[in-house]
Amino acid sequence: MNRLFSPVIRHLFACLTTCLCTAAPPNFVVLFIDDMGYADAGCFGSKDIRTPRIDGMAKEGMRFTSFYAQPICGPSRAALMTGCQPLRVAERGNVKNVHPILHDKEITIAEILKTKGYATACFGKWDLAKHSQSGFFMDLFPTRQGFDYFFGTPTSNDSIANLYRNEKLIEPRSDMSTLTRRYTDEAIGFMEKHRKEPFLVYIPHTQPHTRLAASKQFKGRSPRGLYGDVIEEIDFNVGRILDSVKKLGLEKNTYVLFTSDNGPWLIKNKNHADGHLPGDHGGSAGPLRSGKVSTFEGGVRVPTVLWAPGRVPAGTTCDKIASTLDILPTLAALAGTEPPGDRVIDGEDIRHLFHGKFEEANPDKAFFYYLRVHLQAVRQGRWKLHLPRDEKQPGTEPFLVNRHIAPDDRVGFNKPFLVDLNKDLGETTNVASKHPEAVEKLMALAENMRKDLGDFDRVGKNMRFLDTADPRPTRPPVPGQRKPRK
């Protein structure tokens, strides 16, 4: 019997192996929302902002409840594009800017995927060629950093948003109320055009970074006021992306990731409060402390949903530590390639989490919280340690006096402040005296990171300077760096 069927079995096994080896590489859609708070979607606790499509993504896919970004816009984009801590990446002129000016020798996820035949496009806010709507470096635009196509704006919409198609300015001072829809229109068109080849579609939305703007279809609809209108319009257009993926018959071979670049902009809320009033123009971090430009959880833990029917288990929640740093190595692995091997990459391949294999999570995985060039905290497992620091800490310029967050959060720590995040998401209680072993372990992790990457007072051995630097700096070159005022 075995001799009779063994050739058949061998043939079937060979066919299966061939199919697996020649399976089409997956498509990727990354939706990167600007300043959306942890609790600004229904599936993350919002009571007054309606997000049925994002909630539907979560029901059909996976929520990440311990997913991290960086405290502010530009660094978050640098981390996502390179898989590296923003302090690690090289910048033009070797200066550590508030918003990184990404060196042209840094390697983006788009450049990596192009080596595997991917069509790549960016629709929205770039912010890695200088934090300005004019006078930026065109040779650092998305089209020079691995993207075949760009439709978007150079940076934040603080006052205006100039709209570019590839490298041509097509609409100075664009109508910001149209951008959410137009980015989505363009992204859908790109997917339709490239449906027969693998693609990376990166959609870093302009909203809800203020100035806020919603189209006529959504303006005045949300109980949460204009901010709610903006989020509900984003939600609607997330649904359009999912519907298009299904219409194109690509849902079984496409990963859609929805996340935010940092916590909510509390300076746009009354008294820097968590966003809840109709007149508040910033979002809500819910149970988390503080918001944007902070290394409390509210500044860096962001709402994240992953959708890939048949690949990502439906209705699941992942509370393992993950971050934007992990996206480059994970998408590279899913595409059948690897991150660059000639440099340190901070992220790790988390395909096991994507596919619900939480038992394979790295038990030693840590997340390091930097504000500008200052290491302020480290998390491993349930424990988060705020490192001792002055209230006005060198290396955080121009946030030496951080007016973005509430006065109660503008604090220093004269000794290690340990938080049990399983019991205290609001980071209110120091339990260091009860768990000295946790403090010792996290302090050691922080010191190793300082040696490897650096801190406000030192340059680590693997901080990258790709322009000529002789001698190599001994502390991060931060414009306008000064000692704290007494």
N, C-alpha and C positions, 0 to 999 in steps of 0.2 A: 504493500500500500504506500509506504513512504517513498519507495523507488519510483512508483507510478506517478505520484503527484509532485515529487521534488522538482522536476523541470518546470512544471506549471507555476509552482510557488516561486521558483527562482525568476521566472519571466515576470510574474506580477510584481515581485519585489524590485526588479530592475526598472519596470515601468514606473512604479511609485517613486523610486529614487530619481529617475529622470524628470518626472513631473515636479517634484519638490525642488530640484536644482534649477529648473527652467521656469518656475513660477514667476509671474511678473512682480517686480519689486513694488512695494506699497506706495501709495500717494500720501502726501502729508499736507494738512491745512492747519496753520497755527494762527489762532485769533488772539491778539495781544491787546487788551483793552487798557486805556490810559487812565490811571488813578481810580479804578473801580475798587471799592472797599470789600472786605471779606464778607460782609453781610448784606450786599446789595443785590443779591439774587434770591428768589424764593427758596431754592434748594439749599441755601446757606443761611436762611433765617429771616429774610426780609418779609415784613408784614404789609408794606405799603408800596412796594415796587413789584409790578407784575412781570414775571419772566417765564412764561409757559414753555418757550422753546429751549431755553437753557435748562429748565427743570426737566424737560423731556429728554434732553441729552443725558442728564444724570440718571434718569430712570432706565434708559437704554444703554448706559455706559457706567462710568466710574467717577465718583467725586474724590478729589484729593483734599484732605482736611489739614494736612501739615506740609503744604507746598509753599515754597519760599521764592521771592524775587529779591530785588535790592531796594534800598529806601527811596530812591529817586529815579527819574526817567532814563537819562542817558546811561548810567551804570547798569541799569536793568537790561537795556538793549545790548550793551557790550557783552554782558554775561550770557544772554540768550544766543547771540550770534557766534560766540567763540567758545562757550563751555568753560570760561575762565572767570575767576574773581576779577572785577574791574581794576583793582589795584595791580593785578598781575599783568594785564595786557599792555603792550607797547602803544605809545601815543606819538603822534607827530611832534618832533621837537623834544621828546622825553619829558614833557610836562604832564603832571597828573591833574587834568582839568576836572571841574565839577561834573561835566558831561564829557566822557571820553571822546577825543578825536582819534578814531581808530587808525592805527598805523596800517599802511597798505600791505605790509608783510604779515599782518595777522591773518588767520585763515578762518573764514566764516562757514557756517553750516551749508550755505548755498554753494560755496566753492567745493566743498567736499562732495555734495550730492551730484554736482555737475560731472564729476569724474565717473559717475555711474549712469550717465545718460539722462539725468533729470532735467526737465524744463523748470525754470525757477522764476518766481515773480514776487514782487513786494508791492503792496497796496496800502498806503497810509504814511505814517510818520517814521522817518528814518532816524535822525538825531545822532548820527555817528560821524558826521562830516563837519561839525561845529554847530553849537546850539544857537543857531541864528537863521532867520528867514532870508538873509542875504549875506554875501561875503563868506560863504562856506566854501569848502574845498570840493570842487566838482569831481576831482580825481578820486575822491573817497565816497562818491555817491553809490547807491545800490548797484547800478549798472557797472561799476568798477570793482565791486566786491562780491561777484558771483551771481548776481541776478540778471536774467535775460531781459527782464521788463520791469519798469517802475512806473507807478501811477500814484503820486502822493505829494507830500510836502516835506521840506528839509528838516523841520523840527516842530516844536510845540506851537500851539495856536494862542500864545499869551496875548497877542494883540491882533495879528493877522495870520492867514495861512495862504501862502503862495502855492499854486498847484502846478506840478510838473508832470509831463509825460516823458519818460526816459530822462533825457538831460535838457529838454526844452521847456521853458516856462510857458505854459499855455493859458494860465488864468491868474494874474496878480490879484491879491486880496479876494480870494474865492469866497463864495457864499458858504459859510461853514455849516449851515443847516442842511446842506445837500451832500456833505462828504460821506456820511455813514452809508447812505444808499449808493452813492457813485463808486466808492471803493468796492462795495459788494457786487455791483453790476459788472465792474471790470474783472473782478476775481472770477465770477461765474463765466464770463466770456473766455477767460484764459483757460479755465478747466474744460470748457467745451472744445476749445481749439486743440488742447493737448490731451484729450481723454484717452488716446491710444498710446501714450507714452507716460512714464512716471513723472509726477510733478510735485514741486514744493510751492505751495501758495501761502505766503506770509502776509497777514492782514493786521498791521499795527494801527488800530483805529485812533483817530485824532481825539475823539471824545471818550470819557467825560472830563478830560483835562480842560479847565476853564481857559478860554471863555466858552460857556455852554451855548449850544445851539441845537434846536430840534426842528424837523420839518413840519409843515402845516398838518400833515397826517397825524403827528404825535403831540405837537405842542398843545399844552393845556389839558392833557388827558389824565395824567398821573396824580394820585392823591399826594405824592411826594414833591409836587411842583416841577420846575423845569429840570432839575436833576433826574427825577423819576422819568420824565418824558424822554430824556436822552438815553437812559438805560433801557427803557422799553423799546425804543427804536433800534438800539443795538440788538436786543433780544430778537426782534422781528427779523432783522437781517441775518442773524445767526441761523434762524430757521430757513431762510432762503438758501443759505449755503448748504445746509443739510439736505434740503429738498432737491437741490441741483445735483448733489452727489448721488442721491438715490435715482433721480431721473436719468442720469448718465449711466446707471447700472454699475457704479463704482463703490457702493457702500461696503462690499465685502473685501475691498482691497484699499481702503482709505482710512487713515487715522486723522481725526479732527480733535485738536487740543484747544481748549478755551481757558485763558488765564489773564491775569492783570500784571502790570509792570511794577506796582507798589501799592501801598495802602491808600486810604482816602485823603484828600486834601482838606485838612481840618481848618486851615486858615480861611476857607470860604464858608465856614459854618459859624453861626452865632456863638460867641464866646469860646471858639475852638472846640465846641462840643461834638460828640458823635452825631453824624448827620441824621436828623429825624424830622426837622421842620420843613414845611413846603418852601420856605425861603432859603434854606441851606443849599449852597452850590457845591458842596463836597459830599462825600459818601459816608458810609457807616462801616466800622470794623466790628460791630456787634459786641461779642463778649471780650474781644481783644483790647489791649491797652494801646492808646494813642493812634497815630496815623502816619502819613507820609513824612519823610525826612526824620524818621525815628527808628531805632533798633529795638523798641518794644514790638511785641508781636503784631500789633495793628499796623505797623509801618511796612512789614515785609511778608507777613503770611497772607496769601492771596487766594481768592476763589478760583478753583481749577476743576475742570471737567474734561474727561477724555471719552471719546466716542469712536467705536470701530466695531460695528455689529459682526458677531462671529469670532472676533479676536479679543475684544475687551469684554469681560463678563458683565452682563447687564445688572443694574441695580446694586452695584457694589460700592463700598467706601474704603478708601485706603488712607490710613492715618500714619503710614511710615513717612519718614523724612524724605522729601524730594524737593527739587528746585529747578529753576530755569537753567542752572549750570548743567543739569543732567540731560537736557534736550539734545544738544549736539551729539554726544556719544551714543545716545539711545537711537536717534533717527539714523545715524551712520550705521549702527549695527543692524537695524531693521532693513536698511537698504543694501546690506551685504558688504559694507566697507568699514573703515576704522577712522578714529580721529587722527590728527597728525601725530607722528611718533617722535618728532624732534623738539618737543616742548612740553611743559607741564600743562595738563588739562585738569581742572578742578572737579568737573562733573564726572559721573559714572554712568555706565549702561544700566538702565532700570527697566529693561524689557520685562523682567520677571514681575515687576509691579504692574506694568501695563496689562499683563495677561492674568492678573489675579493670583500670582504665586507669591503671596506675601511672606510665606515661611522661608523664602529664599532671600529676604531682605538682609542687607548688610547690617549686622548688629552693632558694628563699630562706626557706622556712618555718622558724621558730625556736620553741622552747619555753622559757619563762622559769620558773624554779623559785623560788617564794616560800615561805618558812616564816613564818607570821603576816604581818608587814608588811615582812619583810626579803628582798630579792632576793639569793639565794645562788649561783645558777648559771644558765647559759644553754646550750642545745644548738642546733646547726644541722648537719644532715647527720651525719657520723660523729663530729664534735667536740663535746665537752662541756667547758665551762670553769667550774670552781669559782672564784668571785670571792674576792679576799682578804677575810678576816673574822676577827674575834676568836673565840676559843673560846666566850666568853660574850657573845653579840651583842645589843645593845639592839634592841628591837623584836620579840624572839621570846618575850617573856613570855606565858604562865607556863613556857616551855620554855627559860629562860635557862640552867638546868642541866637538860639533856634526859635524864631518867632512863628514857625510853621505849626508848632504843637502847643498844647495847653501848658500854662505855667507850672502846673503840678507835675508835668512830665519833663520839665527842663531841670533835670537833677543830676547830681553826681553820686558816687558811691565811695565812701571812705574805707570800705572793706568789701570782700566778695558778697554778692547778693544772689543767692541760689533760689530758683523757683522750681516747684514741682508742677509742670504744665498739665499733668493729668488731673490735678486738683485745683489749680490756680491759674486759669487762662488770663486773668486780669493782672497777673504779676504784682500782687499786692504784698506778699508775705515772704520774708527772708527765712529760709529753713536751713541756712548754712551750718548753724551750730549743731543741728540734729543729724546732718549727713556730711561729716568732714571728709569721708572717703570720696564722695561725689565731687566735692569742691577740689580736692587734690587732683583727681583724674582730669577734670575739665581745665584746671589751671595748667596742667601739663600739656593738654591738647593746644591750648592757646599759645603757650610758649613755643611749641614746635611749629605752629603756624607763623609766629613772628619770625622765627629763624628761616623758614622756607619762603614766605611771601613778604613779610615786613609789617611795620606799624608806623605810627606818626613820627617816631624817633629813630627809625632804622629802615634800611633796605634789605629785604631778604635775598637769599642767594638765587632764588628763581623769579624775582621780579624782572620783567623784561624791559630792556632799553635797546631798541633796534636801530636808532640813529647813533651816530658816533658820540660816545660819552667817555671822555678821558680827563680826569679819572671818573670811575663809576660813582654816582651819587651815594652818599652815606645815609641820607634820609630822603623820603619822597619829595621831589621838586614840586611843591604846591604854590601856585601864584598867590602872592599876598600873604604868605604865611607869617604869622606873628605870635608873640607870646600872649597868653591870656591876660586880660586886664584884672587888676586886683580889686 
